[in-house]
Each structure stands twice: as C-alpha cells, then as structure tokens.
Amino acid sequence: MDVRDCVAVVTGGANGIGQSICRSFAREGARHLIIADIDEHGARQLAHELHGTPVRCDVSRETDIQHAVELAEQHGGVDIFISNAGITTKGGVEVSDDDWLRLWNVNLMAHVYAARACLPSMIKRGKGYLVQVASAAGLLTEIGSAPYSVTKHAVVAFAEWLSVHYQKQGIRVSCVCPAGVATDFLDLDDPIHQFLHMNSVTPEQVAEVLLVAMRNEEFLVLPQPEIREFFAFKTQDYDKWLKNFARMNEKLTRLAKKRRPVEGE
C-alpha cells in the first residue's frame, strides 16, 4: 500500500516512533493524519505542524479509540490505523496485578479496540491496513520485564490472527518488532536497556522501514535485521536459545547489582 492520499490514525503519535511515523506519512503525501496521544499538548503541536487533527487518547479506553476513528470518518474514513502506543514496567512475577492489567490494556487491548472500530468499514470498502507496533520482545523475550514480554507476545499473536482472518477481505496487516529504539523509552541507567541501546535504531529508521514494508505488504517488520536470525535460531533449537538467554540474564543481573548504590552513599 502507498500511503499517498490515505487517512491514517496513529496512536502514541506525539512522540517517539509514533511521531516519526506521522512525519514520514506527511512527507509521503497522506491526505490526513489523526494524531492520537495521551500527551494532548504534544499531539496539538505536531498536528499544527503537519495540518492534521489532534485528539487526546488514552488507548486503554475503547471510547477514546472510537472517537479517534470517528474523527477520521470526517475525512473519508480510516485507510491505515497504526496501533503504536505502549508502556512498560520492570519486574517479573512480583509485579502487582494492577500493573499487569495496565500493560495488558495499553499494550494489547488497545489493538483489539482499534481493530474492532476499523474493521467494519474496512471490510465494507474491501481495503484497509492495520499496523501493530509490537517489539522484538514479542518474538524473543524482554529479560527485565515479564509483563512487557507477555503483552508484546500477545500483540504478535493478535496481528497473526488478524492477517489470517482478514487478508482475503482486502485487509493488510503488518507487525513491527524493533529491539532497542533511541527514545525516552530506553532507561540508560538500566544495564538491560544499555545492552539494547548498543544496537538501537532511531525512530526515523523504524518509520522508514515500515513505509517500505507497507509498500510491499509485508507482515513482519524488523528494523534490526539480526532479529530475524535470533528468531530463526529460537525455532531451530528452543532449549539452546533459552539457555543462551538465561546466561545473558545472569550477566545483566550481575551488572545491575554492581551498579546498585551501597546504602549510605
């Protein structure tokens, strides 16, 4: 699909990857952008610059996503919906139920709400594009965060399901799985994020890779090509892959302990 003359909704559109996607779509001649973000001020600023429509959107609320889609209908309907907004938290099984639910709603259910809102009109027109921004954590794992890893795996699974069920009705699906991206999302005081930063890409690079993938209607979008190799190795020797990640976890845990300040410092 060519984004020229398309109407697109981008969640988390005011910052990071979302902002870069909005800018790249504007350069490619998108007809109108709905910039949806919980950062209302940021959305307004970018919308003013790109002549789009800003909307405050908490993606964990289905009504907010429905409202963004309704705004797009005023410009001819949603051709492309980019489900980009996401959050993280550190920790494993000890993470509170509230935080698990918060990540579940933002990182997964927001994608469900978007598809639910867009699919009827897309199916009626026989065309449309749903982009799910997941993470390499959804193909591999996120050592520092069980909730993030689990919810991003769920996004990949949901994107696969959408593609299987709707491609014959003209709906295209892409699933974006970057590893480290040089945004505020990376906590450079965290050894795990420092490791990700070593091979990080810019948000602009993610946006450009996505544009190429959409033109070719490719499902899996990997801004870092090496992730494809890691993913292939996982499927070839699952036990060895798990052992390698366990060793990496031990190494990063030791680094984190060394960096932890001693009481009284």
C-alpha positions as CSV (number, residue, x, y, z in Angstrom):
1,M,0.0,0.0,0.0
2,D,1.1,3.5,-0.8
3,V,0.2,6.0,2.0
4,R,-0.3,8.8,-0.5
5,D,-3.8,10.2,-0.2
6,C,-4.6,7.9,2.7
7,V,-6.2,8.9,6.0
8,A,-4.3,7.4,9.0
9,V,-4.7,7.2,12.7
10,V,-1.5,6.9,14.8
11,T,-1.8,6.2,18.5
12,G,1.1,7.4,20.6
13,G,1.6,9.8,17.7
14,A,3.0,12.8,19.5
15,N,6.4,11.3,20.5
16,G,9.0,8.7,19.6
17,I,8.2,6.1,16.9
18,G,4.6,7.4,16.5
19,Q,5.8,11.0,15.8
20,S,8.3,9.7,13.2
21,I,5.6,7.7,11.5
22,C,3.4,10.8,11.4
23,R,6.2,12.8,9.8
24,S,7.0,10.1,7.3
25,F,3.4,9.7,6.3
26,A,3.0,13.5,5.9
27,R,6.1,13.6,3.6
28,E,4.7,10.7,1.5
29,G,1.5,12.7,0.9
30,A,-1.0,11.2,3.3
31,R,-4.3,13.1,2.9
32,H,-4.9,13.5,6.7
33,L,-3.4,12.3,10.0
34,I,-5.3,11.8,13.2
35,I,-2.6,12.2,15.9
36,A,-3.9,10.4,18.9
37,D,-1.9,10.6,22.2
38,I,-2.5,10.9,25.9
39,D,0.0,13.8,25.6
40,E,-2.6,16.3,24.3
41,H,-0.2,19.2,24.1
42,G,2.3,17.2,22.0
43,A,-0.4,16.0,19.7
44,R,-1.6,19.5,19.2
45,Q,1.8,20.8,18.4
46,L,2.5,18.1,15.8
47,A,-0.9,18.3,14.3
48,H,-0.5,22.0,13.8
49,E,2.8,21.4,12.0
50,L,1.5,18.6,9.8
51,H,-2.0,20.0,9.3
52,G,-3.5,17.0,11.0
53,T,-6.1,16.5,13.7
54,P,-5.0,16.1,17.3
55,V,-7.0,14.1,19.8
56,R,-6.3,13.2,23.4
57,C,-6.5,9.4,23.5
58,D,-6.0,7.0,26.4
59,V,-5.7,3.8,24.4
60,S,-6.8,1.7,27.3
61,R,-10.3,3.3,26.9
62,E,-12.2,1.9,24.0
63,T,-14.3,5.0,23.7
64,D,-11.2,7.1,23.1
65,I,-10.1,5.0,20.2
66,Q,-13.6,5.0,18.8
67,H,-13.5,8.8,19.0
68,A,-10.3,8.9,17.0
69,V,-11.8,6.7,14.3
70,E,-14.9,8.9,14.2
71,L,-12.6,11.9,13.6
72,A,-11.0,10.0,10.7
73,E,-14.5,9.3,9.3
74,Q,-14.9,13.1,8.8
75,H,-12.0,12.9,6.3
76,G,-13.2,9.9,4.4
77,G,-12.6,7.0,6.8
78,V,-9.6,5.2,8.2
79,D,-7.3,3.7,5.5
80,I,-4.5,3.0,7.9
81,F,-4.6,2.5,11.7
82,I,-1.2,2.4,13.5
83,S,-1.5,0.9,16.9
84,N,1.7,2.2,18.3
85,A,1.1,3.4,21.9
86,G,2.8,1.2,24.5
87,I,4.1,1.2,28.1
88,T,6.5,-0.9,30.2
89,T,7.4,-1.7,33.8
90,K,10.3,-3.5,35.3
91,G,9.9,-6.8,37.1
92,G,8.6,-10.3,36.9
93,V,6.0,-12.4,38.8
94,E,6.2,-9.9,41.7
95,V,4.7,-7.1,39.6
96,S,1.3,-6.0,41.0
97,D,-1.9,-7.2,39.4
98,D,-2.7,-3.5,38.7
99,D,0.4,-3.1,36.7
100,W,-0.1,-6.3,34.8
101,L,-3.6,-5.2,33.9
102,R,-2.4,-1.7,33.0
103,L,0.1,-3.1,30.5
104,W,-2.4,-5.6,29.2
105,N,-4.9,-2.9,28.4
106,V,-2.5,-0.5,26.8
107,N,-0.2,-2.9,25.0
108,L,-2.8,-5.4,23.8
109,M,-6.4,-4.4,24.3
110,A,-5.8,-1.1,22.6
111,H,-5.0,-3.1,19.4
112,V,-8.2,-5.1,19.8
113,Y,-10.2,-1.9,20.3
114,A,-8.7,-0.4,17.1
115,A,-9.4,-3.4,15.0
116,R,-13.0,-3.6,16.4
117,A,-13.5,0.1,15.5
118,C,-12.0,-0.1,12.0
119,L,-12.8,-3.5,10.5
120,P,-16.5,-3.0,9.7
121,S,-15.9,0.0,7.4
122,M,-12.6,-1.5,6.0
123,I,-14.4,-4.8,5.1
124,K,-17.2,-2.9,3.5
125,R,-14.7,-1.0,1.3
126,G,-12.6,-4.1,0.7
127,K,-9.4,-2.5,1.8
128,G,-7.5,-1.2,4.8
129,Y,-4.3,-1.5,6.7
130,L,-3.8,-2.4,10.4
131,V,-0.3,-1.9,11.7
132,Q,0.6,-3.4,15.1
133,V,3.7,-1.9,16.7
134,A,4.9,-4.8,19.0
135,S,8.5,-5.4,19.9
136,A,11.4,-7.8,19.4
137,A,10.3,-8.8,22.9
138,G,7.2,-10.3,21.3
139,L,9.3,-12.6,19.2
140,L,12.1,-13.3,21.7
141,T,11.7,-12.0,25.3
142,E,12.3,-9.0,27.5
143,I,14.7,-10.0,30.2
144,G,13.8,-7.1,32.5
145,S,10.0,-7.2,32.3
146,A,7.7,-10.2,32.3
147,P,4.5,-8.0,31.7
148,Y,6.1,-6.3,28.7
149,S,7.3,-9.5,27.2
150,V,4.0,-11.3,27.7
151,T,1.8,-8.4,26.3
152,K,4.1,-7.9,23.3
153,H,3.9,-11.7,22.5
154,A,0.1,-11.2,22.7
155,V,0.3,-8.4,20.2
156,V,2.3,-10.5,17.7
157,A,-0.3,-13.3,18.1
158,F,-3.2,-10.9,17.6
159,A,-1.6,-9.5,14.5
160,E,-1.1,-13.0,13.1
161,W,-4.8,-13.8,13.8
162,L,-5.9,-10.6,12.1
163,S,-3.9,-11.4,9.0
164,V,-5.2,-15.0,8.8
165,H,-8.8,-13.9,9.1
166,Y,-9.0,-10.8,7.0
167,Q,-6.4,-10.8,4.3
168,K,-8.9,-12.4,1.8
169,Q,-11.2,-9.4,2.5
170,G,-8.6,-6.9,1.4
171,I,-7.2,-6.0,4.9
172,R,-3.5,-5.9,5.2
173,V,-1.6,-6.3,8.5
174,S,1.9,-5.5,9.5
175,C,3.6,-6.3,12.8
176,V,6.6,-4.1,13.7
177,C,9.1,-5.7,16.1
178,P,12.0,-3.4,16.8
179,A,14.6,-4.1,19.5
180,G,16.2,-1.0,21.1
181,V,14.9,2.3,19.7
182,A,16.6,5.5,20.7
183,T,13.7,7.2,22.5
184,D,12.9,8.1,26.1
185,F,11.5,4.5,26.4
186,L,15.1,3.4,27.0
187,D,16.3,3.8,30.6
188,L,20.1,4.1,30.1
189,D,20.7,3.6,33.9
190,D,19.4,0.0,33.4
191,P,22.1,-2.5,32.2
192,I,19.4,-4.3,30.1
193,H,18.5,-1.1,28.3
194,Q,22.1,-0.2,27.9
195,F,22.6,-3.5,26.1
196,L,19.6,-2.7,23.8
197,H,21.0,0.7,23.2
198,M,24.2,-0.7,21.7
199,N,22.2,-1.8,18.6
200,S,19.4,0.7,18.8
201,V,17.9,2.4,15.8
202,T,16.3,5.8,15.6
203,P,12.5,6.3,15.4
204,E,13.0,7.7,11.9
205,Q,14.6,4.5,10.8
206,V,11.7,2.5,12.2
207,A,9.3,4.7,10.3
208,E,11.2,4.3,7.0
209,V,11.4,0.6,7.4
210,L,7.7,0.5,8.0
211,L,7.0,2.5,4.8
212,V,8.9,0.0,2.7
213,A,7.2,-2.9,4.4
214,M,3.8,-1.4,3.8
215,R,4.5,-0.8,0.1
216,N,5.5,-4.5,-0.2
217,E,2.6,-5.5,2.1
218,E,5.0,-7.5,4.4
219,F,3.7,-8.8,7.7
220,L,6.8,-8.9,9.8
221,V,8.7,-5.6,10.0
222,L,12.2,-5.8,11.6
223,P,14.1,-2.6,11.8
224,Q,17.1,-4.6,13.1
225,P,17.7,-7.4,10.5
226,E,19.6,-9.5,13.1
227,I,16.3,-10.1,15.0
228,R,15.2,-12.4,12.1
229,E,18.3,-14.5,12.7
230,F,17.7,-14.6,16.5
231,F,14.0,-15.6,15.9
232,A,15.1,-18.3,13.4
233,F,17.5,-19.7,15.9
234,K,14.8,-19.8,18.6
235,T,12.6,-22.0,16.4
236,Q,15.5,-24.3,15.4
237,D,16.8,-25.0,18.9
238,Y,14.4,-23.7,21.5
239,D,16.3,-25.2,24.5
240,K,19.6,-23.8,23.4
241,W,18.0,-20.4,22.8
242,L,16.6,-20.5,26.4
243,K,19.9,-21.4,27.8
244,N,21.6,-18.5,26.0
245,F,19.1,-16.0,27.2
246,A,19.4,-17.4,30.8
247,R,23.2,-16.8,30.6
248,M,22.5,-13.3,29.3
249,N,20.1,-12.7,32.2
250,E,22.7,-13.8,34.7
251,K,25.3,-11.4,33.2
252,L,23.0,-8.4,33.2
253,T,21.7,-9.2,36.7
254,R,25.3,-9.1,37.9
255,L,25.9,-5.8,36.2
256,A,22.8,-4.4,37.8
257,K,24.0,-5.4,41.2
258,K,27.4,-3.8,40.7
259,R,25.7,-0.5,39.7
260,R,23.3,-0.6,42.7
261,P,24.3,2.1,45.2
262,V,25.5,0.9,48.6
263,E,23.3,2.0,51.5
264,G,24.5,5.3,52.9
265,E,26.2,6.5,49.7
